[in-house]
Amino acid sequence: MAEGRTPWNKRDKSIVFFVAVAGAFVLAAYVIPIALSGTTGTHFPSRPIGSGFAAGDPRLGTCPRNATYASSGCFAGDYVYNLTIFAGATSFAEVEFEVTNATGSVAWLFSDGGFSIINRTGVVQASSTPSVQLEMTGTWNTYAPWVTGSTPLTNNCNILIDMGVGDPAGARLEFVTIGTGGYTGTTAGLLLP
């Protein structure tokens, strides 16, 4: 053996092993969240809301005369927009909605309105808290018994926006989706006719 060199002893091998294990943990701290980002539910790292949710085709109508907010997602006689969900990779709890005016501020109504998710047969799946301000400041206020915050929000549902008693046609209002949970940012504004 060369002068000044000693064979590897147990202590040296332990140090090398410790460094290798520590390196593996550091690597795992970066790799595992990236691998999990393709799963549903909470995403690491967060993704833009536009990558997991899209809605469009707004149609203006009125809520039926015998409707209630709890049973129909709108108040009787109010103006409503019905939007189609085109792409939904999010859960109910990963989206919030708002309607903005021409200046980009949250729209105010003459009477209470709000947002509801209805299925294709018109059954309310979830509703926001009714308000004269058309913005959700938290997740859904009520859910149907078979729906939770983690239920996937798919293209089998529509968004119903109760606009209150004032006719919103031509008011240059825009619908915006806000990402929460594993999603961030907002979608581009969708003009409401």
N, C-alpha and C positions, 0 to 999 in steps of 0.2 A: 504494500500500500504506500502511496506517496507520502512523503513527510508532511506533517501538519494536517493531514486529512484523517478523519475518523469515520468509521462505518456509521451508517444511519442507526440511531438507537430508537428506542420506543418513544422517547420524548419528541424527537424530530418527526417521527411518523404521525404522532398525535397532532402536532401543529399543522402538518400538511392536511390531515383529515379534517381538522376543524376549519381551516380556510376553505376547503372544497365544499363542505356542508354549508358554511356561511354564504359562499358564492351561489350555491343552489337556491337558498332561501331568497336572496336578493333577486335572482333571475326569476323565480316563481312569483315574486311580488309584482313584477311587470308583465309576465306572460299570462298568468291565470285571469286577471281582469280582462285582458284583450280577448282571450278565448271565450270568456263568458259573455262578451258583448253581442254575440250572435244569438243568444237565448232570449226567450220572452220574459217579460216582467221587468225587474230593475236592470238597467243596462250600465255596464262599466266599460269605458267611460260614457258619459251622456252623449246622445245623438240628437241632431236637429229634428224638431217635431215634423218638419216636412218630409223626412225620410220614413216616417211611420204612419202618417195620417194625411188624408186629403178629402176635401168635401167640395161640392159644387152644385150646379144646376138649381139655383134658388128659385122657388116658385111662390108668389104672393097669393094669399087667400085669406079666408076668415075662419075663425074657430066656430064650430057648431053652436047653436043657441042653447042647447041643453048641456054643454060641456062644463067640466070643472078642471082646474089646474091639476088636481091629483089624478083624475081619471083620464083626461085627454091631453094633458101637457100644455093646455092653454085655457084662458078664461073665456067664457061664452061671449061671442060677438067681437072679440079682439082680432086685429090683423095679425097674421102669422106668415112666416117664411118657412117653407119645408125644403131642406137641403139634403141631397143624396150624399152618403158616405161612399166615396170611390175606393179608398184604400185605408185599411185599418189594421195596423200591426201593434197598436197600442191597447192598453187596458182602459177601462172607464176612468180610473184614478190618474191616468197619465195625460189627460187633456182638460183644459179649461177653455171657455169661450168668452168672447166679448164682441160687441158691435161698436164701431167707432164712427164718428161723424167726419165731415170733410176736412176738419182741422186735425184729425187724428186723436181727438179726445173721446172718451167713452160717451156713448149716446145716452141721453136722458129721455124718458117717456112721459106721457101725460097721465098714465096709470100703470099699475104693476104689470110686469111682463117677466120673461125669463127664458131659460133653455131647457129643453127636454130631449131625451133620446127615446124614439119610438121604434118599434119593430115594423116590419112590412105590413102587418095587419092593424097598425095603429095603437098597439098596447104600449103604455108607458113603461120604459125600462129604468129610467132615472130622470130626476128633475132637480134643477137648481133652486135656490131660495128665490121666490118672487121679489122683484125690486123695481124701482123706477130707473135705476141705473142698469144698463145692459152689459154687465160684466160679472163673471164668476170670480169671487175672491177666495175661493177654496173649492174643494171637490164637491161632488153632488150632494144635495141635501137629503134626498130620498132615493132609495133603490127599490125595484120590484123584489119580492121575496127570493127569486131565483138568481138575482144579480148581486155581485159584490164589486168592490173597487178593482179587484184583480181579474174580473171577467173580461175577455177580449172584446174590444169594440170593433166590430167588423162591418162589412158592406151589406149586411143583412138588416141594418138599422138606418134610420134617417134622423136628422137633427131638426127639431121644431123650435122656432124662435117666436115666442109671443111678444109682439111689438106694441101691445097696449091698444088703446082706443083711437089713436091718431094714425091716419093713413100715411105710411112711410114711403109710398111710391115716389121715385124720383128725388129722394132726399140725399142722395150721394152717400149712403151709409155703406160700411164695409164690415163683413164678418171676418174675424181673426181667431185662429186657434193658438193657444199658448201651451207649450210643453211643460209638463211637470214630471216628478219622479225621475225616470231614466231618460227623459227627453228635455231639451232646452230650446229656448228661442220661441219665435212665433212664425206662423205661416204668413205669406203675403196676403194682404187684404183682398177678400172676394166681394166685388161690388154687388149689392143687393138692389134689384131693379125697382 
